Every structure is written in structure tokens, then in C-alpha cells.
Amino acid sequence: MARDNEGPWFRTAKNTWYITQSGRSVSLGVRGSANSKEANAAWHNLMANGKPERVASATDSADAPSALTMRELVDLFLTDISTRLKPLTVGQYRIDLEQFLTRFENSPANRVATVEVSRWLHGMKVGDTTKSIRLRSVSACFGWAVKSGFIADNPTKRVPKPRNRSRGQEAVVSPEVHAKLMAKASPAFQQVLAVLHGTGCRPGEACAITAGNFDPANGLIRLEIHKSDRHGKPRLIFVPTDVATLLGRLAGEYPDGALLRTTLGNPWTGRSITEYMQKLKKAAGVKAMAYGYRHTFATDALVKGLPDAQVAALLGHSSTTMLHKHYSHLTSQVGVLRSASAMVRPGTAPESPQK
């Protein structure tokens, strides 16, 4: 295999020319072992302009593929983002794009039509929020392909977008529902629910708790790698006394690695928590999701009068933007508004008129 900047090389299994750039393989979009001249031209253009423009080959024919297949394009996209994004983020892209490939795996990437994408999207038997997330992943892949010069247009730009509404209000886990879930959960999953309920952290953050990042003296968890670490600040998760006691005991059992583990001793993951929760809510006869505990924590904090900025900080947000987006339903709670109004203009409310 060629090293960086040694020029194009041919991968027989893909029938495509590549170069090695920063230790990874980058497709030049030129197919056919006989097209070395076109591969060199695409390489030179990539070095000069950042785009491996496809040069027509004398050996091209109407029967030869004119572009990468969707499978090849997705593989290139995932390889590229894996060098820049977090493993969990790349994993989510992979899951969503695999769904897309069930329909378009062998389709030429430059021939996927908007109407076909729309038909695939709106034909899935999932909620609008899930559809919206999957569409964003597919759109990111096509957008990257356009910028990289593999295709000329992003067909998802004209797909009617599903309504992606906040589930903040409907996802709240009531005390009654929490009690039912705890009653049916295994001891190992009860620990997960206790952490989610007590801290409002994301399920993925709960999975990342170790003895090393848990500070029992100050009752907090310090995560250096987290969803918002692009801002350069650690994620601080404050834990109540009962959760601190639980984590302290687990830290004694597991000095290395994750503290929250399944009955078999394997670390919980975001996916395994979701899958277990699906079974648990059926067994308990309730509607709930693991992320609902985060919504519940935020809702309880706002109803109790904590300032928006403090609630945002407890949730690990850098601003109150996400808070207002997902919890605007609280403005409909009369009690909260009445208390807020009284703080601005204290006084005696007028008596109701006599009937």
C-alpha cells in the first residue's frame, strides 16, 4: 500500500483508485484498473483544489458504473468522520446510514433521487423524531459527498422534513411510573435508574462513570469526554447523597472501568439501556424511556423555581437555548407563571366580581 503523497493506488476489491492521506484511504472516484491517468489527474486536482474531480476516461462505457455506489460512499464518509468525531456520534451515523442502505446499497450515489429518499423516509414505521434524526444523518453524508466532489447535488435538501417536536413534556417520568419501573427492574438496572433519576445525566454519561472520574468527597462526577466537550469544559454531574453512596460502593467493586454494569458484569451501553428499557416498560405496563429521566430532572428543577441558567448548567448545556426549546411547555403551567408574576409585581390580587 502506498504511503502519504506517493500517488494513486488501485484497490481491486473496490475497482477504484485511492490515495493515502493522513494515514487513511481516500477514494479519487475513478474506477477501473486501466484508468491510471485519470486517477493521477484526480489526485493532482485534489492536491490543488481539495476536490478529486472525475476525469472522463477513454475506456468508460455506457455499461460501466459512473459513480460510487451508496455503500462505497457511506464507507468513505464513515471512515472520514471517524478521524474527527466521537465514537458514539459515528456509531449513530452508522446505524442511521445502514437503515438507508437497506434500500439504496447498490444504487449509484449520483442517481439517488429526492422522491426516492422521501418515499424511503416516510415509509418507515417509526415516529417523526426518529425519521428526522435519520434524515439528518443521510443528509450529512450527501452533503459531505458534495463538498468532497463525489456527487454534484444533495437530494435530501428537497425532501419534506418530518415534524421534529420536543418530547420534553410527554417524556416526563412521574413518581408513580418510576416506582413501577423500579419494582420490575433487575437490581443491576435499578442502579441505572437511580443514577438517571438522581442526576438528570444522559444515559451515555451514566455509562461513562468510573471510579476515576467520581469524586465522593465533593459528590460529583467529572467527565472530560462528553457531548459538549467542544467547548473545552469538563462535564460536572452533581450527585445526591443516596446516589453518591451507591457509586461509592460500586467504586469499591470496580476500581477500573465502568461502575454501572449488567447482571453479567458487562458495562451498560446506551443501546443496552434502551433495549432493556423497551422490555421493562412493557413488563411494568407504563410508557417511559431512559432519556425521560433527564426531562423529568429539568422539569422538576424549573417548576421549583431554579433559574434557567442554573438548570442549563446542571444539565451540561453551555447556554439556555436547548432548555427553552425543550421545556417551553412549562410556560403553560399557571402556578409557575403566577409565582413569577408575583416576584415582579408583588401585591394583592383583585377580588373576583360578585355574581
C-alpha positions as CSV (number, residue, x, y, z in Angstrom):
1,M,0.0,0.0,0.0
2,A,1.3,3.5,-0.9
3,R,2.3,5.9,1.8
4,D,1.2,9.5,2.1
5,N,1.7,11.6,-1.1
6,E,3.2,8.7,-3.1
7,G,0.3,8.9,-5.6
8,P,-2.7,6.9,-6.5
9,W,-3.0,3.2,-5.9
10,F,-5.7,0.7,-7.1
11,R,-7.9,-1.4,-4.8
12,T,-9.0,-4.4,-6.7
13,A,-11.9,-5.3,-4.3
14,K,-13.4,-1.8,-4.9
15,N,-12.4,-1.5,-8.5
16,T,-11.4,2.1,-7.5
17,W,-8.3,4.3,-7.3
18,Y,-7.3,5.7,-3.9
19,I,-4.6,7.8,-2.3
20,T,-3.3,7.6,1.3
21,Q,-3.8,10.9,3.1
22,S,-3.0,11.4,6.8
23,G,-2.9,7.6,7.3
24,R,-6.3,6.9,5.8
25,S,-7.5,5.8,2.3
26,V,-9.3,8.4,0.3
27,S,-11.2,7.5,-2.9
28,L,-10.4,9.5,-6.0
29,G,-13.7,8.5,-7.6
30,V,-12.0,6.9,-10.5
31,R,-12.9,3.3,-11.3
32,G,-11.2,0.7,-13.5
33,S,-7.6,-0.5,-13.3
34,A,-6.8,0.9,-16.7
35,N,-7.6,4.5,-15.7
36,S,-4.3,5.4,-14.0
37,K,-4.0,8.7,-16.0
38,E,-7.5,9.8,-14.8
39,A,-6.6,8.8,-11.2
40,N,-3.4,10.9,-11.4
41,A,-5.4,13.8,-12.8
42,A,-8.0,13.5,-10.0
43,W,-5.1,13.3,-7.4
44,H,-3.5,16.5,-8.7
45,N,-6.8,18.3,-8.6
46,L,-7.4,17.1,-5.0
47,M,-4.0,18.4,-4.0
48,A,-4.7,21.8,-5.7
49,N,-8.3,22.4,-5.0
50,G,-9.4,19.9,-2.4
51,K,-11.7,18.1,-4.8
52,P,-10.9,14.9,-6.7
53,E,-12.8,15.9,-9.9
54,R,-13.7,13.0,-12.1
55,V,-12.0,13.0,-15.5
56,A,-13.7,11.1,-18.3
57,S,-11.8,8.0,-19.4
58,A,-11.5,6.7,-22.9
59,T,-12.3,3.2,-21.5
60,D,-15.5,4.4,-19.9
61,S,-18.7,3.0,-21.5
62,A,-22.4,3.3,-21.0
63,D,-22.3,0.0,-19.2
64,A,-19.6,1.0,-16.7
65,P,-20.6,2.5,-13.3
66,S,-20.4,6.3,-13.5
67,A,-20.1,6.8,-9.8
68,L,-19.6,5.3,-6.4
69,T,-22.3,3.1,-5.1
70,M,-24.1,4.3,-1.9
71,R,-22.3,1.5,0.0
72,E,-18.9,2.8,-1.1
73,L,-19.9,6.4,-0.4
74,V,-21.1,5.6,3.1
75,D,-17.9,3.7,3.8
76,L,-15.8,6.6,2.8
77,F,-18.0,9.0,4.8
78,L,-17.7,6.9,8.0
79,T,-14.0,6.5,7.5
80,D,-13.5,10.2,7.3
81,I,-15.7,11.3,10.2
82,S,-14.2,8.6,12.4
83,T,-11.0,10.7,12.5
84,R,-12.8,13.8,13.6
85,L,-15.9,12.8,15.6
86,K,-16.6,10.9,18.8
87,P,-17.2,7.1,18.5
88,L,-20.7,7.4,19.8
89,T,-21.5,10.1,17.2
90,V,-20.0,7.9,14.4
91,G,-22.0,5.0,15.8
92,Q,-25.2,6.8,15.4
93,Y,-24.4,7.8,11.9
94,R,-23.6,4.2,11.1
95,I,-26.9,2.9,12.5
96,D,-28.9,5.5,10.5
97,L,-27.0,5.0,7.3
98,E,-27.3,1.2,7.5
99,Q,-31.1,1.8,7.5
100,F,-30.7,3.8,4.4
101,L,-28.5,1.2,2.7
102,T,-31.2,-1.5,3.1
103,R,-32.9,0.3,0.2
104,F,-30.0,2.0,-1.6
105,E,-26.9,-0.1,-1.0
106,N,-26.1,-0.8,-4.7
107,S,-27.6,2.4,-6.1
108,P,-25.2,4.8,-7.8
109,A,-24.8,7.7,-5.4
110,N,-25.2,10.3,-8.0
111,R,-28.5,8.9,-9.2
112,V,-30.4,8.7,-5.9
113,A,-33.5,10.9,-6.5
114,T,-35.2,13.2,-4.0
115,V,-38.5,11.3,-4.5
116,E,-36.9,8.0,-3.7
117,V,-35.4,9.3,-0.5
118,S,-38.7,10.8,0.5
119,R,-40.5,7.5,-0.2
120,W,-37.9,5.6,2.0
121,L,-38.2,8.1,4.8
122,H,-41.9,8.4,5.1
123,G,-42.4,4.7,4.6
124,M,-40.6,3.8,7.8
125,K,-42.8,2.7,10.6
126,V,-41.1,4.9,13.2
127,G,-42.0,8.2,14.8
128,D,-41.3,11.6,13.2
129,T,-38.5,12.3,15.6
130,T,-36.7,9.1,14.6
131,K,-37.3,9.9,10.9
132,S,-35.9,13.4,11.4
133,I,-32.7,12.1,13.0
134,R,-32.2,9.5,10.2
135,L,-32.8,12.2,7.6
136,R,-30.1,14.4,9.2
137,S,-27.6,11.6,9.1
138,V,-28.3,10.8,5.4
139,S,-28.2,14.5,4.6
140,A,-24.8,14.8,6.3
141,C,-23.4,12.0,4.2
142,F,-24.7,13.5,1.0
143,G,-23.5,17.0,2.0
144,W,-20.0,15.6,2.7
145,A,-20.0,13.9,-0.7
146,V,-20.9,17.1,-2.5
147,K,-18.1,19.0,-0.7
148,S,-15.7,16.2,-1.5
149,G,-16.6,16.3,-5.2
150,F,-18.0,12.8,-5.4
151,I,-21.5,14.0,-6.4
152,A,-22.9,17.3,-7.7
153,D,-26.1,17.6,-5.6
154,N,-27.6,16.6,-2.3
155,P,-31.0,15.0,-3.0
156,T,-32.1,15.3,0.7
157,K,-32.3,19.1,0.6
158,R,-35.7,19.0,-1.1
159,V,-37.2,16.1,1.0
160,P,-40.2,17.3,3.1
161,K,-38.9,17.3,6.7
162,P,-40.8,15.4,9.4
163,R,-42.1,17.4,12.2
164,N,-39.4,17.1,14.9
165,R,-41.2,18.2,18.1
166,S,-39.8,18.3,21.5
167,R,-40.8,15.3,23.8
168,G,-39.9,17.2,26.9
169,Q,-43.4,17.3,28.4
170,E,-44.7,13.8,27.3
171,A,-41.4,12.1,28.3
172,V,-41.6,13.1,32.0
173,V,-41.4,10.1,34.3
174,S,-43.8,10.6,37.1
175,P,-43.1,9.3,40.6
176,E,-45.7,6.6,40.1
177,V,-44.1,5.4,36.8
178,H,-40.6,5.5,38.4
179,A,-41.8,3.3,41.2
180,K,-43.3,0.8,38.8
181,L,-40.1,0.6,36.8
182,M,-38.0,0.1,39.9
183,A,-40.3,-2.6,41.1
184,K,-39.9,-4.6,37.8
185,A,-36.2,-3.8,37.1
186,S,-33.3,-6.1,37.9
187,P,-31.0,-5.0,40.7
188,A,-28.4,-4.0,38.0
189,F,-30.9,-1.8,36.1
190,Q,-32.2,-0.3,39.3
191,Q,-28.8,1.2,39.8
192,V,-29.0,2.7,36.3
193,L,-32.4,4.2,37.1
194,A,-31.3,5.5,40.4
195,V,-28.4,7.4,38.7
196,L,-30.6,8.8,35.9
197,H,-33.3,9.9,38.3
198,G,-30.9,11.4,40.8
199,T,-28.7,13.4,38.5
200,G,-30.6,14.1,35.2
201,C,-27.5,13.0,33.3
202,R,-27.7,11.5,29.8
203,P,-27.7,7.6,29.6
204,G,-24.4,7.7,27.8
205,E,-22.9,9.8,30.6
206,A,-24.1,7.3,33.2
207,C,-22.3,4.6,31.3
208,A,-19.1,6.6,31.4
209,I,-18.9,6.9,35.2
210,T,-15.8,5.2,36.6
211,A,-14.0,5.2,40.0
212,G,-11.5,7.6,38.4
213,N,-14.0,10.3,37.5
214,F,-16.2,10.0,40.6
215,D,-15.3,12.4,43.4
216,P,-17.1,11.1,46.5
217,A,-15.7,13.9,48.7
218,N,-17.5,16.6,46.7
219,G,-20.3,14.4,45.5
220,L,-19.7,14.9,41.8
221,I,-18.7,13.2,38.6
222,R,-16.2,14.9,36.2
223,L,-16.3,13.8,32.6
224,E,-13.6,15.2,30.3
225,I,-15.1,13.5,27.2
226,H,-18.7,14.3,26.7
227,K,-21.3,15.6,24.2
228,S,-20.4,19.3,24.7
229,D,-16.6,18.9,25.2
230,R,-16.0,21.0,22.1
231,H,-16.4,24.0,24.4
232,G,-13.3,22.8,26.3
233,K,-15.0,22.4,29.7
234,P,-15.5,19.3,31.7
235,R,-19.0,18.0,32.3
236,L,-19.7,18.2,36.0
237,I,-22.6,15.9,37.3
238,F,-23.6,16.6,40.9
239,V,-25.0,13.6,42.7
240,P,-27.3,13.4,45.7
241,T,-26.3,11.5,48.9
242,D,-28.1,8.3,48.0
243,V,-26.5,8.1,44.6
244,A,-23.1,9.0,46.0
245,T,-23.4,6.1,48.4
246,L,-24.3,3.7,45.6
247,L,-21.4,4.9,43.4
248,G,-19.0,4.7,46.3
249,R,-19.9,1.0,46.8
250,L,-19.6,0.3,43.1
251,A,-16.2,2.0,43.0
252,G,-15.0,-0.4,45.6
253,E,-16.2,-3.4,43.5
254,Y,-14.9,-2.0,40.2
255,P,-11.8,0.2,40.7
256,D,-11.2,0.0,36.9
257,G,-13.7,0.6,34.2
258,A,-17.4,1.4,34.2
259,L,-19.3,1.4,37.5
260,L,-22.7,0.6,36.1
261,R,-22.8,-3.0,34.9
262,T,-25.3,-5.6,33.9
263,T,-26.1,-8.7,35.8
264,L,-23.4,-10.5,33.8
265,G,-20.8,-7.9,34.8
266,N,-20.7,-6.2,31.4
267,P,-20.7,-2.3,31.2
268,W,-24.1,-0.8,30.3
269,T,-24.1,1.0,27.0
270,G,-26.6,3.5,25.6
271,R,-28.0,0.8,23.3
272,S,-28.3,-1.9,26.0
273,I,-30.1,0.6,28.3
274,T,-32.5,1.5,25.5
275,E,-33.2,-2.2,24.7
276,Y,-33.7,-3.1,28.4
277,M,-36.0,-0.1,28.9
278,Q,-38.2,-1.3,26.0
279,K,-38.7,-4.6,27.7
280,L,-39.0,-3.1,31.2
281,K,-41.8,-0.6,30.3
282,K,-43.9,-3.4,28.9
283,A,-43.4,-5.5,32.0
284,A,-44.3,-2.5,34.2
285,G,-47.3,-1.6,32.0
286,V,-46.1,2.1,31.6
287,K,-44.9,4.4,28.9
288,A,-41.3,5.6,29.5
289,M,-37.9,6.0,28.1
290,A,-34.5,6.3,29.7
291,Y,-33.9,9.8,28.4
292,G,-37.2,10.7,30.1
293,Y,-35.4,10.9,33.4
294,R,-33.4,13.8,32.1
295,H,-36.5,15.6,31.0
296,T,-38.0,14.9,34.4
297,F,-35.0,16.4,36.2
298,A,-35.1,19.5,34.1
299,T,-38.9,19.9,34.6
300,D,-38.7,19.4,38.4
301,A,-35.9,22.0,38.6
302,L,-37.8,24.6,36.6
303,V,-41.1,24.0,38.4
304,K,-39.3,24.5,41.7
305,G,-38.1,27.9,40.6
306,L,-34.4,27.3,39.7
307,P,-33.1,30.0,37.3
308,D,-32.8,28.8,33.7
309,A,-29.0,29.3,33.6
310,Q,-28.5,27.1,36.7
311,V,-30.7,24.3,35.3
312,A,-28.9,24.5,32.0
313,A,-25.6,24.2,33.8
314,L,-26.8,21.2,35.8
315,L,-27.8,19.5,32.5
316,G,-24.4,20.2,30.9
317,H,-25.7,22.8,28.4
318,S,-23.5,25.8,27.6
319,S,-26.5,28.1,27.2
320,T,-30.2,28.1,27.9
321,T,-31.1,27.7,24.2
322,M,-31.8,23.9,24.4
323,L,-33.7,24.5,27.7
324,H,-36.1,26.9,26.1
325,K,-36.5,24.6,23.1
326,H,-37.5,21.5,25.0
327,Y,-39.2,22.9,28.1
328,S,-41.2,25.8,26.8
329,H,-44.3,23.7,27.8
330,L,-43.7,24.9,31.4
331,T,-45.0,28.3,30.4
332,S,-48.4,26.8,30.3
333,Q,-48.3,25.9,34.0
334,V,-50.3,28.6,35.7
335,G,-48.7,28.1,39.1
336,V,-45.3,28.8,37.7
337,L,-46.4,31.9,35.9
338,R,-48.3,33.2,38.9
339,S,-45.3,32.9,41.1
340,A,-43.1,34.5,38.6
341,S,-45.5,37.4,38.2
342,A,-45.7,37.9,42.0
343,M,-41.9,38.2,42.1
344,V,-42.1,41.1,39.6
345,R,-45.2,42.9,40.9
346,P,-45.9,41.8,44.4
347,G,-49.3,42.8,45.8
348,T,-52.8,41.7,46.4
349,A,-54.8,40.3,43.6
350,P,-58.2,41.9,42.9
351,E,-61.2,40.1,44.3
352,S,-63.4,38.2,42.0
353,P,-66.5,40.1,41.0
354,Q,-69.7,39.1,42.7
355,K,-72.2,37.2,40.6
